[in-house]
Amino acid sequence: MRIGIITGKTDEISLDKEINDKVAKKHYYYGSVHTDAALAYTMRDKYPNVDVDVIMPNELSDKRLQKNDINYAVGYDLINAVNNDPYIKKFSGEDGYKKLDDIYYKKANRIFPSYDFLSFIWDKRKYLEHFRKNDIPVTPSIFITGDINITTLIKKVGDRGWSKFIIKPIGGTIAIGVGKFILSECKKDRDILMGYFVENNAMFKEYIVQEKIDGFMKYGEIKTYWIDGKFSYAVNTPGATSPDQEYEVKEVIDKKVLLKCEEIGKNVIKILPKISFNRKRVLPAMVRIDFTCCKDNRRHTPINYFVNEIESDIAGTYTNYSNVKYPILDVMSDVYIKKAKELYPRK
C-alpha cells in the first residue's frame, strides 16, 4: 500500500526528538520539523511494509497524488492557500487557488477527507446552519458579503440587540481578519467598518458577523479532538483575536464543562456528513470541535457552552506544547493505517 501525507504546517514544531532526527532536511519548514512531517516519518517507522510518500505543498500535482492509494491532507489545503500559510507561488492568487481547488476536487487524486466533506468543514455558513437546524448550540450569526452596504450592516446588528460585535472572514484561520467593533462607535463613524472591508476584501469575499462573546477572552476555547468518531483529548486555549497572540495552553480542569462539551460533540459527530471514498462511506479520521462560553453572554455554566468552530485533520493539535501529553503521532499513525485498510481491505 502507498499512502501520501500532504504536509505544510509552519507553526507546530514536533517535540519528538527521536523522530525529528530521522526527518530529511527537504521536509523541514523554516528550519524545523513540524508535526505533519513527524507523523509521516512515524508511520514509516511503525509500518515499514507501507510506502509513505511525504508531499510538500509545492509538490502537489495530479500525477504525484495518483501514484498513491490514499492521500491524507494533514498540513496544507485551500484555507492555507487563501491565507498564504505557507506561501506557495503556484497556488497564490485567484488562478493559483483555482488550480489547487481543481487538484482537491478530482476524485482520481484520492485525497482524504473527500472534497465534499472538506467543503462542508471550510464553509462556516454551511456547517453553522446545519448545526442550528439539528439543535446543536451555536451563537446566532449574520452572513454577509464584503460589498454589503454599511448602513444595512449596522441595522442588522442593531436589530439583533448587539452592542458589541465581531466580523470574521469565511475562509480565515488563526484569527486572520477578525475585527471587533462597538455598535455606537460604528454609528458615529462608518469609516471604521469601511476600513475593515477595504483591508480584508482583497483576500476574502464572505464574512460572518456575531455578537462579541465576553467569555471567549475570559474562559478561552475548549478544543476537543475526535479521532475515528470518538472523543480523545481536549485542551483549553486563550480566545485568540489576532494571529500573533501568545498562547498558554492548559488542560480542561472543569470536568462538568468537559462532559458537556463531550455530550454536544457526540451529537455533532452523529450529524456530520459521512466521507465518500472508494465507493465506501466512512467517518473522518479526525475532527476538532471547538467550544466556548457563554452563549448570548449568559453566566458561565456548562449549559451555556456552544460550538464555535470545527476543523478537520489539518487542525492544530497543540501537541507542540510540552504540557500536552497526548501521543498524537503514534495514535494518528495507527488511525491512518486503519482507515486505509478500511477503504482498501484487500491491500
C-alpha positions in Angstrom: 0.0 0.0 0.0 1.2 3.5 -0.8 0.0 6.4 1.4 0.6 10.1 0.8 0.8 12.6 3.6 0.3 16.2 2.4 2.4 18.4 4.7 2.9 22.1 5.0 2.4 23.1 8.7 4.6 26.1 9.7 3.6 26.7 13.3 3.5 23.3 15.1 7.1 22.2 15.7 7.4 18.5 16.7 8.8 17.8 20.1 9.6 14.1 19.3 13.4 14.4 19.0 13.9 10.7 18.1 11.6 11.1 15.1 12.8 14.6 14.2 16.4 13.2 13.8 15.1 10.9 11.1 13.3 13.6 9.0 15.1 14.6 5.8 16.0 18.3 5.6 13.9 18.6 2.5 10.8 18.0 4.6 11.6 20.8 7.1 9.7 24.1 7.1 11.5 27.2 8.2 14.3 25.1 9.6 12.2 22.9 11.8 10.4 19.6 11.8 6.6 20.1 12.2 4.1 17.6 13.4 2.8 16.6 10.0 6.2 15.6 8.7 7.0 13.9 12.0 3.7 11.9 11.6 4.8 10.7 8.1 8.1 9.5 9.5 6.4 7.9 12.5 4.3 5.9 10.0 7.4 4.9 8.1 8.9 3.6 11.4 5.9 1.8 12.6 4.7 0.3 9.3 7.8 -0.5 7.2 5.7 -2.5 4.8 3.7 0.6 3.8 5.2 3.1 1.4 4.7 6.6 2.9 5.0 9.5 0.4 5.8 12.8 2.1 4.3 15.5 -0.1 5.3 19.2 0.3 2.8 21.8 -0.9 4.9 22.8 -3.9 4.9 19.2 -5.0 1.2 18.8 -5.1 0.0 17.6 -8.6 -2.4 15.2 -10.1 0.5 13.0 -11.2 2.0 12.8 -7.7 -1.2 12.1 -5.9 -2.5 9.5 -8.3 0.6 7.3 -7.6 -0.8 6.8 -4.1 -3.8 4.7 -2.9 -4.8 7.5 -0.5 -3.5 11.0 0.4 -4.2 12.4 3.8 -4.5 16.2 3.9 -2.6 16.9 7.1 -0.7 20.1 6.5 -1.9 22.1 3.5 -5.3 22.8 1.8 -7.3 25.6 0.3 -7.6 27.5 3.5 -3.8 27.6 3.7 -3.7 28.9 0.1 -6.1 31.7 0.9 -4.1 32.8 3.8 -0.6 32.2 2.2 0.4 29.9 5.1 2.8 28.9 3.7 3.2 31.0 0.6 3.3 28.7 -2.5 3.8 30.6 -5.7 1.9 28.3 -8.0 -1.1 28.3 -5.7 -1.1 32.0 -4.9 -3.7 34.5 -6.2 -7.1 33.6 -7.8 -5.6 31.5 -10.6 -3.4 29.6 -8.1 -6.3 29.0 -5.8 -8.4 27.6 -8.7 -5.5 25.3 -9.6 -5.3 23.9 -6.1 -9.1 23.6 -5.9 -9.1 21.5 -9.0 -6.5 19.2 -7.5 -8.5 18.7 -4.4 -11.8 18.3 -6.3 -10.6 15.4 -8.6 -11.7 12.1 -7.1 -8.8 10.4 -9.0 -6.4 12.2 -6.7 -7.7 10.2 -3.7 -7.5 13.0 -1.2 -8.9 12.2 2.3 -11.1 13.6 3.6 -13.0 14.0 0.4 -13.7 17.3 -1.3 -17.4 17.2 -0.3 -16.5 16.8 3.3 -13.8 19.4 3.3 -16.1 21.9 1.6 -18.5 21.4 4.5 -15.8 22.0 7.0 -14.4 25.0 5.2 -17.7 26.8 4.9 -18.8 28.2 8.3 -22.1 29.2 7.0 -22.9 25.7 5.8 -22.0 23.9 9.0 -23.3 26.5 11.4 -26.7 26.5 9.6 -26.6 22.6 9.6 -25.9 22.6 13.4 -28.6 25.1 14.2 -31.2 23.1 12.3 -30.1 20.0 14.2 -30.3 21.7 17.7 -26.6 21.9 18.2 -25.9 25.0 20.3 -24.2 27.8 18.2 -24.2 31.5 18.6 -26.5 33.5 16.3 -24.8 34.7 13.1 -25.3 37.1 10.2 -23.7 36.1 6.9 -22.7 38.9 4.6 -20.5 39.7 1.6 -17.7 42.2 1.6 -19.7 44.6 -0.6 -22.6 45.0 1.9 -23.9 48.5 2.5 -22.6 49.7 5.8 -26.0 51.2 6.8 -27.6 47.8 6.2 -25.0 46.1 8.3 -25.4 48.5 11.2 -29.2 47.9 11.1 -28.8 44.2 11.0 -26.5 44.3 14.1 -28.8 46.7 15.9 -31.9 44.6 15.2 -30.1 41.7 17.0 -29.5 43.9 20.0 -25.7 43.5 19.9 -23.9 46.5 21.5 -20.5 44.8 20.6 -19.9 42.5 17.7 -17.2 40.8 15.7 -16.7 40.1 12.0 -14.7 37.1 10.8 -13.9 36.2 7.2 -15.2 32.9 6.0 -12.1 31.0 5.0 -9.9 32.8 7.5 -7.8 30.9 10.1 -5.7 31.6 13.2 -7.7 34.8 13.8 -6.7 36.3 10.5 -9.1 39.1 9.6 -11.0 39.1 12.8 -12.4 42.5 13.7 -14.0 43.7 16.9 -16.5 46.6 16.9 -18.7 48.7 19.2 -22.0 49.5 17.5 -22.4 53.0 18.9 -18.9 53.9 17.6 -19.7 52.5 14.2 -22.9 54.5 14.0 -20.9 57.7 14.7 -18.1 56.9 12.3 -18.9 54.5 9.5 -15.4 54.6 8.2 -14.5 52.2 10.9 -16.4 49.4 9.1 -15.4 50.7 5.7 -11.7 50.5 6.7 -12.2 46.9 7.8 -13.6 45.8 4.5 -11.0 47.8 2.5 -8.3 45.9 4.4 -9.8 42.4 4.0 -11.8 42.3 0.8 -8.7 41.7 -1.3 -8.3 38.3 0.5 -11.9 37.4 1.4 -15.4 37.7 -0.1 -17.8 36.4 2.6 -18.0 37.2 6.3 -19.7 36.1 9.4 -21.0 38.6 12.0 -21.6 37.6 15.5 -22.2 39.1 18.9 -18.9 39.7 20.8 -18.9 37.0 23.4 -17.1 38.2 26.6 -16.5 34.7 27.8 -14.4 34.0 24.7 -11.5 36.0 26.1 -12.2 35.2 29.8 -12.6 31.5 29.5 -10.9 30.7 26.2 -11.7 27.9 23.8 -12.0 24.2 24.6 -10.7 22.4 21.6 -11.8 18.8 21.6 -10.4 16.1 19.4 -12.5 13.3 17.9 -10.4 10.5 16.4 -12.2 7.9 14.3 -15.5 9.2 15.8 -14.5 9.0 19.5 -13.5 11.7 21.9 -9.8 11.5 22.5 -8.5 14.6 24.3 -9.0 18.3 24.9 -7.1 21.5 25.6 -8.1 24.9 26.7 -6.6 27.8 24.7 -7.0 31.6 25.1 -9.6 33.2 22.8 -7.4 34.4 20.0 -8.3 37.7 18.4 -5.1 38.2 16.4 -2.8 35.8 14.5 0.3 36.7 16.6 -1.3 36.3 20.0 0.8 34.4 22.6 -0.7 31.1 23.6 -0.7 29.4 27.0 -2.4 26.0 26.5 -3.9 24.5 29.6 -5.7 21.3 30.4 -9.5 21.4 30.9 -9.9 21.4 34.7 -13.7 21.8 35.0 -14.9 18.2 34.4 -18.5 19.3 34.2 -17.7 21.7 31.4 -15.7 18.9 29.6 -18.6 16.5 30.0 -21.0 19.0 28.5 -18.7 19.6 25.5 -18.4 15.8 25.1 -22.2 15.5 25.1 -22.5 18.2 22.4 -19.6 16.8 20.5 -21.2 13.3 20.2 -24.2 14.9 18.7 -22.1 16.8 16.2 -20.3 13.6 15.1 -23.7 12.0 14.6 -24.8 14.6 12.1 -21.6 15.2 10.2 -21.7 14.1 6.6 -20.0 10.8 6.0 -17.0 10.7 3.7 -17.4 9.1 0.4 -14.2 7.3 -0.8 -13.6 4.3 -3.0 -17.3 3.5 -3.1 -17.5 3.5 0.7 -18.9 5.9 3.3 -16.8 6.3 6.4 -16.2 8.5 9.4 -13.4 11.1 9.3 -10.0 10.2 10.8 -10.0 13.3 13.0 -12.3 16.2 13.7 -11.6 19.1 16.0 -14.7 20.7 17.6 -14.1 24.0 19.4 -16.3 25.2 22.2 -16.6 28.5 24.0 -18.8 30.2 26.6 -21.1 31.8 27.1 -24.0 31.8 24.5 -25.9 35.1 24.5 -23.4 36.4 27.1 -25.1 34.4 29.8 -23.3 33.3 33.0 -20.5 30.8 33.0 -22.1 27.4 33.4 -21.7 24.2 31.3 -25.1 24.5 29.8 -24.1 27.8 28.1 -21.2 26.4 26.1 -21.6 26.3 22.4 -19.8 25.1 19.2 -17.7 27.9 17.9 -15.8 26.1 15.1 -14.9 22.7 13.6 -11.8 21.7 11.7 -10.5 18.5 10.0 -7.2 16.6 10.2 -5.3 19.7 9.3 -6.3 21.4 12.6 -3.6 22.4 15.1 -3.1 19.6 17.7 -1.3 21.7 20.3 1.0 18.8 21.0 3.9 21.2 20.3 3.3 22.4 23.9 5.3 20.3 26.4 2.3 20.2 28.9 0.1 18.5 26.2 1.0 14.8 26.6 -1.3 13.1 24.1 0.7 10.8 21.9 -0.7 12.2 18.6 2.0 10.8 16.3 1.5 7.2 17.4 -2.3 7.4 17.6 -2.8 9.1 14.2 -0.2 6.8 12.5 -2.4 3.8 13.6 -5.6 5.5 12.7 -4.4 6.4 9.2 -3.3 2.9 8.5 -6.5 1.5 9.9 -8.6 3.9 7.8 -6.6 3.0 4.6 -7.2 -0.7 5.3 -10.9 0.0 5.9 -11.1 1.7 2.5 -8.8 -0.9 0.8 -9.4 -4.2 2.7 -7.6 -6.3 0.1 -4.3 -4.4 0.2 
